[in-house]
Structures are given as structure tokens and as C-alpha cells.
Amino acid sequence: MMCDLARLCSVREFAQSFKAKKLPLHILVCNAAVCTQPWRLTEDGLESTFQICHLGHFLLVQCLQDVLRRSAPARVVVVSSESHRFTDLLDSCGKVDLALLSPPKKEYWSMLAYNRAKLCNILFSNELHRRLSPHGVTSNAVHPGNMIYTSIHRSWWLMTVLFMMARPFTKSMQQGAATTVYCAVAPELEGLGGMYFNNCFRCMPSAQAQDQTCAASLWELSERLVAEGSVGVQAL
């Protein structure tokens, strides 16, 4: 089943098609991402890294949360990154700032956009767990490991060169998937969530990633964006 996270209408269509199959949903892994790609707006009027890495997954879970609740116990695993530690999302009033998440071209830096999206992943996972754990749905965020050789670097030649040079020392795909699989199926994590894992061990994310007020602010902004659809860019 195809789902294009860069198009919110595609996410909704995917969710409707999945629901039509009348299948349970015990494990949902939010894994897709882009990195170091040139600035572009999606058809929904938002910067593409932010939409693909965070907002598309947010809408997907929103559309499928009734299925997750009926399938309980169920787990959501959100793939983040240690890159989340090198940024912040708040404006001077302490609110999540859309101008930082979906910046205009002149203020865009691809690596910073990725870092911010990865911080969104942890905040989203934590707030999702807070909201759905009373209904038997847990959520955890994970860092898959440093320097896993994939095609995520394909948009920037310099990053491609660095990945090629480091390839003999990087994790295999199986090793990179281990933490995600652990959080998805480990019996000892049944009923537990709101945590961040690295190399199959729980670790503490950045202070902002643990901020409940920030998580709630991001959730409210994300709800507004998926409801508004293509007006995202005008909000800037």
C-alpha cells in the first residue's frame, strides 16, 4: 500500500484504504524520513522535511488511532535521532514556532530542518503516549544508531561522500533496525511508553524533548496544520 507523506491527502487515502481491510493494528512504526534535501514546499504549503518526517506521521496516527485503540494492546514506535539534541523549537513566548519548523527558503538549512523534525518525533511520541496509554496504546521513540548506510543522504553530494567513506564502520540494516524491533515486540515493554531508546537501552533525550508543555504545543500546532491543509505556508 502506497502512502506519500509529502501529500496529506495521500495519508488520508492510505488510512481509509487500510480501514477498509478491517484488519487489527497492533504495531505501527513511524520510520520514513528525508535528510539534507533542498528547500521545497509540499502541495500543502509546508517545508517538505518537516512534513515528511513529522506532520505526515502525525496525521497517519490521527487517522488510525481508532483502529489502534480497538486493537489494544498496541504499540507505536517513532524513529527519531540523536540529532534532536542540537536544536530547539520554541519562540520567545515558549510556544512551538511554525516559522522554525517550516521556514522560508532564505532561512532554510537542511541539516537544521532535519534536527528539528527529529525533535518533533520525540515530542510527538511522548504526547501520543500520554493521550492514548489509558486506552491500551503505548508509544516510544528510538534512535536507530549512528551512521547506518541508507540512501537518506542522496540529496547532498557531500553527505553521500561522507557516508561512502564511513561505510566500512557503519551498522548493517539489521543492526540499525534492532532498537525499533525491540520497542515493537519486547515483552518487558508491554504497557510501557513515553520513553526514548538508543541501542536497545533506554536513555534520556534532551531537556526540551522531555518538556510536556512543548509536546502539547506541538500537538496543538500539528492538529491545526492537518485541519487547515494547504494554508500552512500562509501561517508564516
N, C-alpha and C positions, 0 to 999 in steps of 0.2 A: 504494500500500500504506500503510495507516494504522499509526502507531506512537505510542502515548501514553506519553511519557517519565515522566509522573507515576504510572504504574502499571507496576511491574516485570514483572507477568505479561503485560502488553501488549508489552513489549520482547521477552520470550522468545517470545511467539507470532509477532511480526514476524520474528524471526530464523529461527524454524522454517519459516515460510512462504517466506522468501527462499531458504533452503537447499533447499527442495523444488523450486525452479525450476531447480536445477543450473546456475546462472549463475556466471561468474567475478566477482570483486570487486576491481577494480584501484584504485579511488578511493573513499574513504569520508570524507565531510565531516560532522563533528560541529558543527552550526551552531545548533540550536534553543536558545532561552533565554527567560526571563521576567525582568522587572525592575520594581522598585518596586511589588510587589503585596502585598496584605495577608497577614499571617501565616496559614498554614493547614498542617495536616498532610495528607500523602497517605494513601492507604489502607495504605501500607507503614509508616506511623508516623514519617515523616521530614518535616522542613520542606520545603515544595514548591520553593522557589528552588534549594536545594542539590540536590534530587533531579532536577529537570528540567534544570538547567544542567550538572551533573556526573555524578551517580550513574547516571542513565538512560543517558547516553552510555557510561559505563564498562561497564555491563552489556551494552550493544549490541555494543561492540567485543569484549568477552569471548566473547560468543555467536558472533561471526562471525570470530574470529581464525583458526580452522582454514581458512575459506574464503579469507581474506586471504593466508595462507601458501601455499595451493595456487595462488593467482592471482599470486604474486610474479613480477616486481616489482609491488608495490602501495604505495599511499600513504594515510595518514590525515592529515587536516587538522582541527585542533581550533580553533574560533573562540573566542578569549579577548577581552581588552580591556585597555587601559591602566589601567582601574580596579583591576587586580590589585595595583598598586603601593601602594594605600592601606589595606592591612590585613595581618594575619598569621593563622596557623592553629595556632600551637604553644602548648602548655601549659607550665607551669613546669619540666617534665621534658624539654622539647624534642620531645614527641610531638604529632602532629596531634590536636587536641582536638575530638571529636564535639560537645561542648557549644557550641563556637563555630560549627560548621558547621550544626548543626540545633538552634538554641536554643529554649527555651520562649518563649511569647508575650510574657511580661513583659520579656524581654531581647532581643527582636527589633527590628531596624531594617532596613528593606527594602533601602536602598542598601548597607549594610554586608554584608548577606547576598549581594547581587549581587557585590560586590567579592571576597568570599571564594570564591564559586563560580568567578569568573574566574581567581583564583589557582590553584584546583584544576585548571582546564583546562590550564594550562601545566605544572604538576607532573605531571599525568596523561600529557600528550603526551610529556614528556621520559622518563618511566619506561617508557611504551609503546615508544618508540624503542629504549631500552636493551635491552628484553626481546625485541623482535621483529626488530630490524635484522639479526641474524645469519641470519634466515630470509627476508630479502628484503623486509621490510615496514618502511617508514620513517614517521616521524610528525613534523610540525611544528605549532606553534601560531601564530596570527595575530591581530593587531588590525585590524579592518576599516576603521577610520577614525573620527574624532570626529564625532558628530552626524550620523548617517545617519537620514533621516526614515523611520521604520517605525512600526508600531503597538505596539512593545515597551513604550511609555510609557503604555498605555491604562488601567492600573490606578490612576494617580495624577494627579489633575486638574492639579496644579501643574507636573508634568513635561510634561504634554500642552501646557499653555500655553507653556512654555519652548521646546519643540520647534517649535510653530507659529510663534513669533516668530523662531526661528533658521532656519526652513526655507529662506529665500532663500540662505542661506550654507552649507547642508549639502551633503554629497556625494549624488550620484544613486545609485540602487540598483546600477547598473553599476559606478560608481566604488567603491562600498563592497564589491562582490564581487571587485574586481580582485586583491587580495592573496591571497584564498582560491584563486582560479583559478590564480594564478601558482604557488602552492605545490603545487597539484594536478597541474599539467601541464608546468611549465617543464623542458626537457631538462637544463639545467645543475644541477638539484636531484636528478637521478636518484641514488639511493643515499645521499642526504644527509638528515639529520634531527636531532632534538633541538635545534631552533633556534626562535627567535621572530622574526616578521616584522611590520613596520609599513610601510604604503605601498610594498609590494613590495621593501623593503630589510630585511636582517637587522639587528636591534638587540638590545641586551641587556635582558632583563627585570629585575625586582627581584632582590635578593640571595636572598631566600627562594625565589623561583621557580627559582633555579639550584641549590638545595640538594638534593643527591641523597638524603641521609638523610630529608629531609622528603618527597620524592617517593615513596620506598619506604614510609614510614609511611602516607601517604595511600593508596597502593595496597593495603597490608595491611588498612587500615580499610575500604576500599571492597569488597574481597573478602569481608570478614566481613559487611558490611551486605547485600550481594546474596545471600549464603548464608543469612543469618538472616531475610530477608524482612521481615515485619511487626513484628519485635521491635526495630526501630531506635529507637523512642521510649523503650522501656524501658532502653536503654543509657545514657540521660541520667540 
